[in-house]
Every structure is written in structure tokens, then in C-alpha cells.
Amino acid sequence: MPELVFFSGTMDCGKSTLALQIEHNRSARGLQGMIFTRDDRAGEGKLSSRLGLVTDAVEVADGMDLYAYLVDHLSQGGRTDYVIADEAQFLAPEQIDQLARVVDDLGLDVYAFGITTDFRTKLFPGSQRLVELADRVEVLQVEALCWCGARATHNARTVGGQMVVEGAQVVVGDVNQADTVGYEVLCRRHHRRRMTAASAHAAALSPDVLPVSPA
């Protein structure tokens, strides 16, 4: 039976790499996929991995009907055997509903990849809808690590290396960009303390602030 599968995890856990691997494995067997993405770091209409792999994709715009797009593609003689939706957290809830309809009405497997929560630890609307509708939710097993070495569970937005907790939910950036808006994965403890790798390094270099009694 066709399924809607949601592969989730923090940044740096290999979601886009797995999406590209699924595309490679199926295309190598003669299958043809439709790849949707939105706001990929490589630019419009691209699905890319931080390992340097990249392929073309259909850029999803606001208000785009993914089900209608596929029906139109098929009705014009196009072929689609499966669907990949990367950066699915950026999709609107109604677009997730459309992907579920692709599974149910068109009989196609849909593999969605995305981050579950934003830099404020709040669910992305697209990810929330995927959790509600998906046949399966798979948490990726490649663990991203916090700067302290613990398992990273939270995504942090940084500006100049300093963690921020206010602002628009979607601001496209990349990990470890200290000079502009960037992102970093942290364990829950250091996310709660707003302690990024840069701030931890600065604290380690700071002089001792506690009074020291003379010997």
C-alpha cells in the first residue's frame, strides 16, 4: 500500500542526504520521481545535501496545489512513480493535505523530509500536519551533536554567533555562519541556557569573575 512517510530530525541529521539516496535508488531501478522543495540552501528549485550533492526539484510557492500539479503532469503524459518533498516544514498545512491526497487518490508513495520544531522549539505548521496525517513518522538515526558532544535535539538561530529566540519563523540560513543569520544544533540544556559554541568559547576565554582570596 502507498504511504505518506515523514522523516524528521534536527538539522545536520542527514534528511536531505537520505532524500537524495531514495531518489538515486529508485531512479536506478527505472522509476521516475517528482521532487518538491522549498527554500533550499542551494537556491530555488534545488534539493541539496551538506555533503555537496544536489539535484533539480520543483520549487513550491505559496498557494501552490501539489495534488493539482501532479494531476496536470500525469494528464499531459508525464510519469511519476513516487514523490519526494524536502524542507516539508516550510509547506502549508493544506499542502500537506494535498500530499496525503496524492497517496490516497493517486496511489503514490510520498516521502516527506523536514525539521519538526523551529528555533523557538515550536512546531512548524507543516511538520505538525505531517505528524497528524502521516502513515509513518521516522526519526532519523544519524545523531547530530551539540558542541558539548551530547545528542542535539533542538535547532537554534544565531546572529553573529549569539542565539536569538525572537523573529520570523522562517529565515533561510545555514549552520555555523557566524557573520550573519545562521543555525546551530544544541542539546536541550544548552538551548535552554542559550549557550552556543561561540558563546561557550567566549565564556571559556573570559577572566575569572569570582573573587580570589589571597593566599
mmCIF file of the C-alpha atoms, coordinates in Angstrom:
data_MODEL
# 
_entry.id   MODEL 
# 
loop_
_atom_site.group_PDB 
_atom_site.id 
_atom_site.type_symbol 
_atom_site.label_atom_id 
_atom_site.label_alt_id 
_atom_site.label_comp_id 
_atom_site.label_asym_id 
_atom_site.label_entity_id 
_atom_site.label_seq_id 
_atom_site.pdbx_PDB_ins_code 
_atom_site.Cartn_x 
_atom_site.Cartn_y 
_atom_site.Cartn_z 
_atom_site.occupancy 
_atom_site.B_iso_or_equiv 
_atom_site.pdbx_formal_charge 
_atom_site.auth_seq_id 
_atom_site.auth_comp_id 
_atom_site.auth_asym_id 
_atom_site.auth_atom_id 
_atom_site.pdbx_PDB_model_num 
ATOM 1   C CA . MET A 1 1   ? 0.000  0.000  0.000   1.00 0.00 ? 1   MET A CA 1 
ATOM 2   C CA . PRO A 1 2   ? 1.277  3.510  -0.772  1.00 0.00 ? 2   PRO A CA 1 
ATOM 3   C CA . GLU A 1 3   ? 2.265  5.557  2.259   1.00 0.00 ? 3   GLU A CA 1 
ATOM 4   C CA . LEU A 1 4   ? 2.880  9.097  3.409   1.00 0.00 ? 4   LEU A CA 1 
ATOM 5   C CA . VAL A 1 5   ? 6.126  8.856  5.372   1.00 0.00 ? 5   VAL A CA 1 
ATOM 6   C CA . PHE A 1 6   ? 7.580  11.739 7.373   1.00 0.00 ? 6   PHE A CA 1 
ATOM 7   C CA . PHE A 1 7   ? 11.332 11.576 8.011   1.00 0.00 ? 7   PHE A CA 1 
ATOM 8   C CA . SER A 1 8   ? 12.117 14.060 10.760  1.00 0.00 ? 8   SER A CA 1 
ATOM 9   C CA . GLY A 1 9   ? 15.037 15.218 12.846  1.00 0.00 ? 9   GLY A CA 1 
ATOM 10  C CA . THR A 1 10  ? 17.169 18.215 13.703  1.00 0.00 ? 10  THR A CA 1 
ATOM 11  C CA . MET A 1 11  ? 19.400 19.975 11.249  1.00 0.00 ? 11  MET A CA 1 
ATOM 12  C CA . ASP A 1 12  ? 22.595 18.080 10.365  1.00 0.00 ? 12  ASP A CA 1 
ATOM 13  C CA . CYS A 1 13  ? 20.977 14.647 10.792  1.00 0.00 ? 13  CYS A CA 1 
ATOM 14  C CA . GLY A 1 14  ? 21.053 13.761 7.085   1.00 0.00 ? 14  GLY A CA 1 
ATOM 15  C CA . LYS A 1 15  ? 17.462 14.352 5.968   1.00 0.00 ? 15  LYS A CA 1 
ATOM 16  C CA . SER A 1 16  ? 18.322 15.763 2.546   1.00 0.00 ? 16  SER A CA 1 
ATOM 17  C CA . THR A 1 17  ? 21.065 13.177 2.086   1.00 0.00 ? 17  THR A CA 1 
ATOM 18  C CA . LEU A 1 18  ? 18.516 10.419 2.656   1.00 0.00 ? 18  LEU A CA 1 
ATOM 19  C CA . ALA A 1 19  ? 16.087 12.108 0.249   1.00 0.00 ? 19  ALA A CA 1 
ATOM 20  C CA . LEU A 1 20  ? 18.798 12.120 -2.424  1.00 0.00 ? 20  LEU A CA 1 
ATOM 21  C CA . GLN A 1 21  ? 19.621 8.473  -1.665  1.00 0.00 ? 21  GLN A CA 1 
ATOM 22  C CA . ILE A 1 22  ? 15.983 7.450  -2.063  1.00 0.00 ? 22  ILE A CA 1 
ATOM 23  C CA . GLU A 1 23  ? 15.874 9.328  -5.371  1.00 0.00 ? 23  GLU A CA 1 
ATOM 24  C CA . HIS A 1 24  ? 19.080 7.621  -6.541  1.00 0.00 ? 24  HIS A CA 1 
ATOM 25  C CA . ASN A 1 25  ? 17.965 4.117  -5.570  1.00 0.00 ? 25  ASN A CA 1 
ATOM 26  C CA . ARG A 1 26  ? 14.610 4.402  -7.283  1.00 0.00 ? 26  ARG A CA 1 
ATOM 27  C CA . SER A 1 27  ? 15.834 6.136  -10.411 1.00 0.00 ? 27  SER A CA 1 
ATOM 28  C CA . ALA A 1 28  ? 18.495 3.426  -10.751 1.00 0.00 ? 28  ALA A CA 1 
ATOM 29  C CA . ARG A 1 29  ? 15.624 0.909  -10.992 1.00 0.00 ? 29  ARG A CA 1 
ATOM 30  C CA . GLY A 1 30  ? 13.939 2.851  -13.777 1.00 0.00 ? 30  GLY A CA 1 
ATOM 31  C CA . LEU A 1 31  ? 11.413 4.698  -11.603 1.00 0.00 ? 31  LEU A CA 1 
ATOM 32  C CA . GLN A 1 32  ? 10.685 8.391  -12.034 1.00 0.00 ? 32  GLN A CA 1 
ATOM 33  C CA . GLY A 1 33  ? 10.034 10.668 -9.093  1.00 0.00 ? 33  GLY A CA 1 
ATOM 34  C CA . MET A 1 34  ? 8.605  14.116 -8.598  1.00 0.00 ? 34  MET A CA 1 
ATOM 35  C CA . ILE A 1 35  ? 10.733 16.168 -6.192  1.00 0.00 ? 35  ILE A CA 1 
ATOM 36  C CA . PHE A 1 36  ? 9.262  19.162 -4.389  1.00 0.00 ? 36  PHE A CA 1 
ATOM 37  C CA . THR A 1 37  ? 11.273 21.510 -2.215  1.00 0.00 ? 37  THR A CA 1 
ATOM 38  C CA . ARG A 1 38  ? 11.100 24.962 -0.720  1.00 0.00 ? 38  ARG A CA 1 
ATOM 39  C CA . ASP A 1 39  ? 13.774 27.418 0.426   1.00 0.00 ? 39  ASP A CA 1 
ATOM 40  C CA . ASP A 1 40  ? 16.676 25.018 -0.046  1.00 0.00 ? 40  ASP A CA 1 
ATOM 41  C CA . ARG A 1 41  ? 20.093 26.411 0.897   1.00 0.00 ? 41  ARG A CA 1 
ATOM 42  C CA . ALA A 1 42  ? 21.329 25.801 -2.679  1.00 0.00 ? 42  ALA A CA 1 
ATOM 43  C CA . GLY A 1 43  ? 18.719 28.113 -4.175  1.00 0.00 ? 43  GLY A CA 1 
ATOM 44  C CA . GLU A 1 44  ? 15.371 27.933 -5.925  1.00 0.00 ? 44  GLU A CA 1 
ATOM 45  C CA . GLY A 1 45  ? 14.405 24.607 -7.488  1.00 0.00 ? 45  GLY A CA 1 
ATOM 46  C CA . LYS A 1 46  ? 17.189 22.611 -5.854  1.00 0.00 ? 46  LYS A CA 1 
ATOM 47  C CA . LEU A 1 47  ? 17.409 19.716 -3.410  1.00 0.00 ? 47  LEU A CA 1 
ATOM 48  C CA . SER A 1 48  ? 20.839 19.718 -1.826  1.00 0.00 ? 48  SER A CA 1 
ATOM 49  C CA . SER A 1 49  ? 22.764 17.993 0.932   1.00 0.00 ? 49  SER A CA 1 
ATOM 50  C CA . ARG A 1 50  ? 25.524 19.465 3.061   1.00 0.00 ? 50  ARG A CA 1 
ATOM 51  C CA . LEU A 1 51  ? 27.697 16.669 1.683   1.00 0.00 ? 51  LEU A CA 1 
ATOM 52  C CA . GLY A 1 52  ? 27.682 18.561 -1.605  1.00 0.00 ? 52  GLY A CA 1 
ATOM 53  C CA . LEU A 1 53  ? 25.095 16.511 -3.503  1.00 0.00 ? 53  LEU A CA 1 
ATOM 54  C CA . VAL A 1 54  ? 22.405 18.389 -5.402  1.00 0.00 ? 54  VAL A CA 1 
ATOM 55  C CA . THR A 1 55  ? 19.597 17.695 -7.860  1.00 0.00 ? 55  THR A CA 1 
ATOM 56  C CA . ASP A 1 56  ? 16.853 19.680 -9.561  1.00 0.00 ? 56  ASP A CA 1 
ATOM 57  C CA . ALA A 1 57  ? 13.460 19.970 -7.921  1.00 0.00 ? 57  ALA A CA 1 
ATOM 58  C CA . VAL A 1 58  ? 10.144 21.800 -8.258  1.00 0.00 ? 58  VAL A CA 1 
ATOM 59  C CA . GLU A 1 59  ? 10.101 24.899 -6.060  1.00 0.00 ? 59  GLU A CA 1 
ATOM 60  C CA . VAL A 1 60  ? 6.859  25.075 -4.082  1.00 0.00 ? 60  VAL A CA 1 
ATOM 61  C CA . ALA A 1 61  ? 5.284  28.528 -3.969  1.00 0.00 ? 61  ALA A CA 1 
ATOM 62  C CA . ASP A 1 62  ? 2.681  29.928 -1.597  1.00 0.00 ? 62  ASP A CA 1 
ATOM 63  C CA . GLY A 1 63  ? -0.747 28.683 -2.589  1.00 0.00 ? 63  GLY A CA 1 
ATOM 64  C CA . MET A 1 64  ? 0.564  26.028 -4.973  1.00 0.00 ? 64  MET A CA 1 
ATOM 65  C CA . ASP A 1 65  ? -1.704 22.975 -5.159  1.00 0.00 ? 65  ASP A CA 1 
ATOM 66  C CA . LEU A 1 66  ? 0.634  19.971 -5.150  1.00 0.00 ? 66  LEU A CA 1 
ATOM 67  C CA . TYR A 1 67  ? -2.130 17.484 -5.929  1.00 0.00 ? 67  TYR A CA 1 
ATOM 68  C CA . ALA A 1 68  ? -3.344 19.529 -8.910  1.00 0.00 ? 68  ALA A CA 1 
ATOM 69  C CA . TYR A 1 69  ? 0.235  19.935 -10.126 1.00 0.00 ? 69  TYR A CA 1 
ATOM 70  C CA . LEU A 1 70  ? 0.732  16.171 -10.184 1.00 0.00 ? 70  LEU A CA 1 
ATOM 71  C CA . VAL A 1 71  ? -2.645 15.504 -11.804 1.00 0.00 ? 71  VAL A CA 1 
ATOM 72  C CA . ASP A 1 72  ? -1.807 18.019 -14.532 1.00 0.00 ? 72  ASP A CA 1 
ATOM 73  C CA . HIS A 1 73  ? 1.620  16.430 -15.027 1.00 0.00 ? 73  HIS A CA 1 
ATOM 74  C CA . LEU A 1 74  ? 0.115  12.944 -15.346 1.00 0.00 ? 74  LEU A CA 1 
ATOM 75  C CA . SER A 1 75  ? -2.744 14.054 -17.590 1.00 0.00 ? 75  SER A CA 1 
ATOM 76  C CA . GLN A 1 76  ? -0.230 15.516 -20.039 1.00 0.00 ? 76  GLN A CA 1 
ATOM 77  C CA . GLY A 1 77  ? 1.521  12.165 -20.367 1.00 0.00 ? 77  GLY A CA 1 
ATOM 78  C CA . GLY A 1 78  ? 4.132  12.685 -17.692 1.00 0.00 ? 78  GLY A CA 1 
ATOM 79  C CA . ARG A 1 79  ? 5.186  9.880  -15.414 1.00 0.00 ? 79  ARG A CA 1 
ATOM 80  C CA . THR A 1 80  ? 5.564  9.900  -11.652 1.00 0.00 ? 80  THR A CA 1 
ATOM 81  C CA . ASP A 1 81  ? 6.121  6.757  -9.612  1.00 0.00 ? 81  ASP A CA 1 
ATOM 82  C CA . TYR A 1 82  ? 6.764  8.400  -6.241  1.00 0.00 ? 82  TYR A CA 1 
ATOM 83  C CA . VAL A 1 83  ? 7.030  11.848 -4.656  1.00 0.00 ? 83  VAL A CA 1 
ATOM 84  C CA . ILE A 1 84  ? 9.759  13.386 -2.506  1.00 0.00 ? 84  ILE A CA 1 
ATOM 85  C CA . ALA A 1 85  ? 9.051  16.574 -0.535  1.00 0.00 ? 85  ALA A CA 1 
ATOM 86  C CA . ASP A 1 86  ? 12.115 18.085 1.101   1.00 0.00 ? 86  ASP A CA 1 
ATOM 87  C CA . GLU A 1 87  ? 12.055 21.008 3.553   1.00 0.00 ? 87  GLU A CA 1 
ATOM 88  C CA . ALA A 1 88  ? 8.498  19.927 4.239   1.00 0.00 ? 88  ALA A CA 1 
ATOM 89  C CA . GLN A 1 89  ? 8.355  22.014 7.411   1.00 0.00 ? 89  GLN A CA 1 
ATOM 90  C CA . PHE A 1 90  ? 8.010  25.073 5.158   1.00 0.00 ? 90  PHE A CA 1 
ATOM 91  C CA . LEU A 1 91  ? 4.884  23.731 3.419   1.00 0.00 ? 91  LEU A CA 1 
ATOM 92  C CA . ALA A 1 92  ? 1.468  24.994 4.430   1.00 0.00 ? 92  ALA A CA 1 
ATOM 93  C CA . PRO A 1 93  ? -0.843 22.564 6.257   1.00 0.00 ? 93  PRO A CA 1 
ATOM 94  C CA . GLU A 1 94  ? -3.175 22.469 3.248   1.00 0.00 ? 94  GLU A CA 1 
ATOM 95  C CA . GLN A 1 95  ? -0.237 21.434 1.053   1.00 0.00 ? 95  GLN A CA 1 
ATOM 96  C CA . ILE A 1 96  ? 0.414  18.525 3.428   1.00 0.00 ? 96  ILE A CA 1 
ATOM 97  C CA . ASP A 1 97  ? -3.250 17.599 2.993   1.00 0.00 ? 97  ASP A CA 1 
ATOM 98  C CA . GLN A 1 98  ? -2.649 17.616 -0.756  1.00 0.00 ? 98  GLN A CA 1 
ATOM 99  C CA . LEU A 1 99  ? 0.299  15.237 -0.365  1.00 0.00 ? 99  LEU A CA 1 
ATOM 100 C CA . ALA A 1 100 ? -1.905 12.888 1.647   1.00 0.00 ? 100 ALA A CA 1 
ATOM 101 C CA . ARG A 1 101 ? -4.439 13.016 -1.190  1.00 0.00 ? 101 ARG A CA 1 
ATOM 102 C CA . VAL A 1 102 ? -1.660 12.096 -3.641  1.00 0.00 ? 102 VAL A CA 1 
ATOM 103 C CA . VAL A 1 103 ? -1.148 8.924  -1.625  1.00 0.00 ? 103 VAL A CA 1 
ATOM 104 C CA . ASP A 1 104 ? -4.828 8.075  -1.260  1.00 0.00 ? 104 ASP A CA 1 
ATOM 105 C CA . ASP A 1 105 ? -6.190 9.085  -4.675  1.00 0.00 ? 105 ASP A CA 1 
ATOM 106 C CA . LEU A 1 106 ? -3.192 8.627  -6.983  1.00 0.00 ? 106 LEU A CA 1 
ATOM 107 C CA . GLY A 1 107 ? -1.664 5.630  -5.239  1.00 0.00 ? 107 GLY A CA 1 
ATOM 108 C CA . LEU A 1 108 ? 1.836  7.120  -4.999  1.00 0.00 ? 108 LEU A CA 1 
ATOM 109 C CA . ASP A 1 109 ? 4.295  6.868  -2.132  1.00 0.00 ? 109 ASP A CA 1 
ATOM 110 C CA . VAL A 1 110 ? 5.182  10.268 -0.697  1.00 0.00 ? 110 VAL A CA 1 
ATOM 111 C CA . TYR A 1 111 ? 8.408  10.709 1.269   1.00 0.00 ? 111 TYR A CA 1 
ATOM 112 C CA . ALA A 1 112 ? 8.481  13.979 3.200   1.00 0.00 ? 112 ALA A CA 1 
ATOM 113 C CA . PHE A 1 113 ? 11.596 15.261 4.943   1.00 0.00 ? 113 PHE A CA 1 
ATOM 114 C CA . GLY A 1 114 ? 11.681 18.091 7.435   1.00 0.00 ? 114 GLY A CA 1 
ATOM 115 C CA . ILE A 1 115 ? 12.588 19.631 10.747  1.00 0.00 ? 115 ILE A CA 1 
ATOM 116 C CA . THR A 1 116 ? 9.933  19.163 13.396  1.00 0.00 ? 116 THR A CA 1 
ATOM 117 C CA . THR A 1 117 ? 10.417 22.292 15.520  1.00 0.00 ? 117 THR A CA 1 
ATOM 118 C CA . ASP A 1 118 ? 11.754 25.775 14.892  1.00 0.00 ? 118 ASP A CA 1 
ATOM 119 C CA . PHE A 1 119 ? 14.411 27.771 16.762  1.00 0.00 ? 119 PHE A CA 1 
ATOM 120 C CA . ARG A 1 120 ? 11.824 28.592 19.454  1.00 0.00 ? 120 ARG A CA 1 
ATOM 121 C CA . THR A 1 121 ? 11.076 24.855 19.974  1.00 0.00 ? 121 THR A CA 1 
ATOM 122 C CA . LYS A 1 122 ? 7.633  25.389 18.417  1.00 0.00 ? 122 LYS A CA 1 
ATOM 123 C CA . LEU A 1 123 ? 6.217  23.017 15.821  1.00 0.00 ? 123 LEU A CA 1 
ATOM 124 C CA . PHE A 1 124 ? 6.313  24.182 12.216  1.00 0.00 ? 124 PHE A CA 1 
ATOM 125 C CA . PRO A 1 125 ? 2.721  24.115 10.885  1.00 0.00 ? 125 PRO A CA 1 
ATOM 126 C CA . GLY A 1 126 ? 3.751  21.815 8.018   1.00 0.00 ? 126 GLY A CA 1 
ATOM 127 C CA . SER A 1 127 ? 5.512  19.406 10.360  1.00 0.00 ? 127 SER A CA 1 
ATOM 128 C CA . GLN A 1 128 ? 2.579  19.406 12.769  1.00 0.00 ? 128 GLN A CA 1 
ATOM 129 C CA . ARG A 1 129 ? 0.223  18.456 9.952   1.00 0.00 ? 129 ARG A CA 1 
ATOM 130 C CA . LEU A 1 130 ? 2.592  15.692 8.833   1.00 0.00 ? 130 LEU A CA 1 
ATOM 131 C CA . VAL A 1 131 ? 2.654  14.226 12.332  1.00 0.00 ? 131 VAL A CA 1 
ATOM 132 C CA . GLU A 1 132 ? -1.141 14.308 12.296  1.00 0.00 ? 132 GLU A CA 1 
ATOM 133 C CA . LEU A 1 133 ? -1.551 12.679 8.861   1.00 0.00 ? 133 LEU A CA 1 
ATOM 134 C CA . ALA A 1 134 ? 1.484  10.535 8.114   1.00 0.00 ? 134 ALA A CA 1 
ATOM 135 C CA . ASP A 1 135 ? 1.198  6.760  7.910   1.00 0.00 ? 135 ASP A CA 1 
ATOM 136 C CA . ARG A 1 136 ? 4.644  6.606  9.477   1.00 0.00 ? 136 ARG A CA 1 
ATOM 137 C CA . VAL A 1 137 ? 6.930  9.082  11.223  1.00 0.00 ? 137 VAL A CA 1 
ATOM 138 C CA . GLU A 1 138 ? 10.580 8.075  11.106  1.00 0.00 ? 138 GLU A CA 1 
ATOM 139 C CA . VAL A 1 139 ? 13.099 9.837  13.345  1.00 0.00 ? 139 VAL A CA 1 
ATOM 140 C CA . LEU A 1 140 ? 16.444 9.702  11.589  1.00 0.00 ? 140 LEU A CA 1 
ATOM 141 C CA . GLN A 1 141 ? 19.080 7.717  13.433  1.00 0.00 ? 141 GLN A CA 1 
ATOM 142 C CA . VAL A 1 142 ? 22.118 9.757  12.371  1.00 0.00 ? 142 VAL A CA 1 
ATOM 143 C CA . GLU A 1 143 ? 22.537 11.813 15.518  1.00 0.00 ? 143 GLU A CA 1 
ATOM 144 C CA . ALA A 1 144 ? 23.567 15.436 15.209  1.00 0.00 ? 144 ALA A CA 1 
ATOM 145 C CA . LEU A 1 145 ? 25.750 16.545 18.109  1.00 0.00 ? 145 LEU A CA 1 
ATOM 146 C CA . CYS A 1 146 ? 25.722 19.651 20.253  1.00 0.00 ? 146 CYS A CA 1 
ATOM 147 C CA . TRP A 1 147 ? 29.042 21.457 20.667  1.00 0.00 ? 147 TRP A CA 1 
ATOM 148 C CA . CYS A 1 148 ? 29.344 19.762 24.083  1.00 0.00 ? 148 CYS A CA 1 
ATOM 149 C CA . GLY A 1 149 ? 29.178 16.307 22.497  1.00 0.00 ? 149 GLY A CA 1 
ATOM 150 C CA . ALA A 1 150 ? 25.677 15.436 23.712  1.00 0.00 ? 150 ALA A CA 1 
ATOM 151 C CA . ARG A 1 151 ? 22.922 14.443 21.296  1.00 0.00 ? 151 ARG A CA 1 
ATOM 152 C CA . ALA A 1 152 ? 21.472 17.551 19.663  1.00 0.00 ? 152 ALA A CA 1 
ATOM 153 C CA . THR A 1 153 ? 17.696 17.766 19.988  1.00 0.00 ? 153 THR A CA 1 
ATOM 154 C CA . HIS A 1 154 ? 16.991 21.451 19.297  1.00 0.00 ? 154 HIS A CA 1 
ATOM 155 C CA . ASN A 1 155 ? 17.620 23.915 16.484  1.00 0.00 ? 155 ASN A CA 1 
ATOM 156 C CA . ALA A 1 156 ? 18.971 27.339 17.426  1.00 0.00 ? 156 ALA A CA 1 
ATOM 157 C CA . ARG A 1 157 ? 19.070 30.502 15.339  1.00 0.00 ? 157 ARG A CA 1 
ATOM 158 C CA . THR A 1 158 ? 22.162 32.628 15.767  1.00 0.00 ? 158 THR A CA 1 
ATOM 159 C CA . VAL A 1 159 ? 23.077 36.170 14.801  1.00 0.00 ? 159 VAL A CA 1 
ATOM 160 C CA . GLY A 1 160 ? 26.786 36.833 14.959  1.00 0.00 ? 160 GLY A CA 1 
ATOM 161 C CA . GLY A 1 161 ? 27.189 33.578 16.865  1.00 0.00 ? 161 GLY A CA 1 
ATOM 162 C CA . GLN A 1 162 ? 24.687 34.589 19.560  1.00 0.00 ? 162 GLN A CA 1 
ATOM 163 C CA . MET A 1 163 ? 21.452 32.658 19.975  1.00 0.00 ? 163 MET A CA 1 
ATOM 164 C CA . VAL A 1 164 ? 18.186 34.544 19.408  1.00 0.00 ? 164 VAL A CA 1 
ATOM 165 C CA . VAL A 1 165 ? 14.661 33.454 20.322  1.00 0.00 ? 165 VAL A CA 1 
ATOM 166 C CA . GLU A 1 166 ? 12.584 36.110 18.554  1.00 0.00 ? 166 GLU A CA 1 
ATOM 167 C CA . GLY A 1 167 ? 11.889 36.823 14.908  1.00 0.00 ? 167 GLY A CA 1 
ATOM 168 C CA . ALA A 1 168 ? 10.126 35.334 11.909  1.00 0.00 ? 168 ALA A CA 1 
ATOM 169 C CA . GLN A 1 169 ? 9.708  31.584 11.971  1.00 0.00 ? 169 GLN A CA 1 
ATOM 170 C CA . VAL A 1 170 ? 11.317 31.145 8.544   1.00 0.00 ? 170 VAL A CA 1 
ATOM 171 C CA . VAL A 1 171 ? 14.636 32.833 7.774   1.00 0.00 ? 171 VAL A CA 1 
ATOM 172 C CA . VAL A 1 172 ? 16.783 30.881 5.345   1.00 0.00 ? 172 VAL A CA 1 
ATOM 173 C CA . GLY A 1 173 ? 20.349 30.395 6.534   1.00 0.00 ? 173 GLY A CA 1 
ATOM 174 C CA . ASP A 1 174 ? 22.867 27.653 7.138   1.00 0.00 ? 174 ASP A CA 1 
ATOM 175 C CA . VAL A 1 175 ? 24.635 26.070 10.054  1.00 0.00 ? 175 VAL A CA 1 
ATOM 176 C CA . ASN A 1 176 ? 27.651 27.687 11.682  1.00 0.00 ? 176 ASN A CA 1 
ATOM 177 C CA . GLN A 1 177 ? 27.513 31.021 9.866   1.00 0.00 ? 177 GLN A CA 1 
ATOM 178 C CA . ALA A 1 178 ? 28.897 33.371 12.478  1.00 0.00 ? 178 ALA A CA 1 
ATOM 179 C CA . ASP A 1 179 ? 28.777 36.594 10.471  1.00 0.00 ? 179 ASP A CA 1 
ATOM 180 C CA . THR A 1 180 ? 25.068 36.588 9.624   1.00 0.00 ? 180 THR A CA 1 
ATOM 181 C CA . VAL A 1 181 ? 21.874 34.711 10.413  1.00 0.00 ? 181 VAL A CA 1 
ATOM 182 C CA . GLY A 1 182 ? 22.833 31.099 10.925  1.00 0.00 ? 182 GLY A CA 1 
ATOM 183 C CA . TYR A 1 183 ? 21.698 27.968 12.682  1.00 0.00 ? 183 TYR A CA 1 
ATOM 184 C CA . GLU A 1 184 ? 23.220 25.590 15.178  1.00 0.00 ? 184 GLU A CA 1 
ATOM 185 C CA . VAL A 1 185 ? 22.030 22.345 16.724  1.00 0.00 ? 185 VAL A CA 1 
ATOM 186 C CA . LEU A 1 186 ? 22.102 22.152 20.516  1.00 0.00 ? 186 LEU A CA 1 
ATOM 187 C CA . CYS A 1 187 ? 21.163 19.769 23.291  1.00 0.00 ? 187 CYS A CA 1 
ATOM 188 C CA . ARG A 1 188 ? 18.151 20.824 25.354  1.00 0.00 ? 188 ARG A CA 1 
ATOM 189 C CA . ARG A 1 189 ? 20.280 22.010 28.269  1.00 0.00 ? 189 ARG A CA 1 
ATOM 190 C CA . HIS A 1 190 ? 22.350 24.416 26.192  1.00 0.00 ? 190 HIS A CA 1 
ATOM 191 C CA . HIS A 1 191 ? 19.332 25.547 24.172  1.00 0.00 ? 191 HIS A CA 1 
ATOM 192 C CA . ARG A 1 192 ? 17.614 26.472 27.438  1.00 0.00 ? 192 ARG A CA 1 
ATOM 193 C CA . ARG A 1 193 ? 20.752 28.327 28.547  1.00 0.00 ? 193 ARG A CA 1 
ATOM 194 C CA . ARG A 1 194 ? 21.130 29.947 25.097  1.00 0.00 ? 194 ARG A CA 1 
ATOM 195 C CA . MET A 1 195 ? 24.719 28.760 25.036  1.00 0.00 ? 195 MET A CA 1 
ATOM 196 C CA . THR A 1 196 ? 26.063 28.303 21.511  1.00 0.00 ? 196 THR A CA 1 
ATOM 197 C CA . ALA A 1 197 ? 29.534 27.096 20.573  1.00 0.00 ? 197 ALA A CA 1 
ATOM 198 C CA . ALA A 1 198 ? 30.641 30.706 20.124  1.00 0.00 ? 198 ALA A CA 1 
ATOM 199 C CA . SER A 1 199 ? 29.317 31.893 23.478  1.00 0.00 ? 199 SER A CA 1 
ATOM 200 C CA . ALA A 1 200 ? 30.730 28.851 25.265  1.00 0.00 ? 200 ALA A CA 1 
ATOM 201 C CA . HIS A 1 201 ? 34.136 29.567 23.742  1.00 0.00 ? 201 HIS A CA 1 
ATOM 202 C CA . ALA A 1 202 ? 33.912 33.215 24.790  1.00 0.00 ? 202 ALA A CA 1 
ATOM 203 C CA . ALA A 1 203 ? 32.992 32.204 28.343  1.00 0.00 ? 203 ALA A CA 1 
ATOM 204 C CA . ALA A 1 204 ? 35.960 29.845 28.495  1.00 0.00 ? 204 ALA A CA 1 
ATOM 205 C CA . LEU A 1 205 ? 38.269 32.704 27.461  1.00 0.00 ? 205 LEU A CA 1 
ATOM 206 C CA . SER A 1 206 ? 36.810 35.201 29.927  1.00 0.00 ? 206 SER A CA 1 
ATOM 207 C CA . PRO A 1 207 ? 38.779 36.067 33.061  1.00 0.00 ? 207 PRO A CA 1 
ATOM 208 C CA . ASP A 1 208 ? 37.669 34.550 36.337  1.00 0.00 ? 208 ASP A CA 1 
ATOM 209 C CA . VAL A 1 209 ? 34.806 36.711 37.623  1.00 0.00 ? 209 VAL A CA 1 
ATOM 210 C CA . LEU A 1 210 ? 34.809 35.241 41.111  1.00 0.00 ? 210 LEU A CA 1 
ATOM 211 C CA . PRO A 1 211 ? 36.869 36.919 43.823  1.00 0.00 ? 211 PRO A CA 1 
ATOM 212 C CA . VAL A 1 212 ? 40.011 35.069 44.679  1.00 0.00 ? 212 VAL A CA 1 
ATOM 213 C CA . SER A 1 213 ? 41.278 35.329 48.232  1.00 0.00 ? 213 SER A CA 1 
ATOM 214 C CA . PRO A 1 214 ? 44.976 35.969 48.611  1.00 0.00 ? 214 PRO A CA 1 
ATOM 215 C CA . ALA A 1 215 ? 46.992 33.003 49.787  1.00 0.00 ? 215 ALA A CA 1 
# 
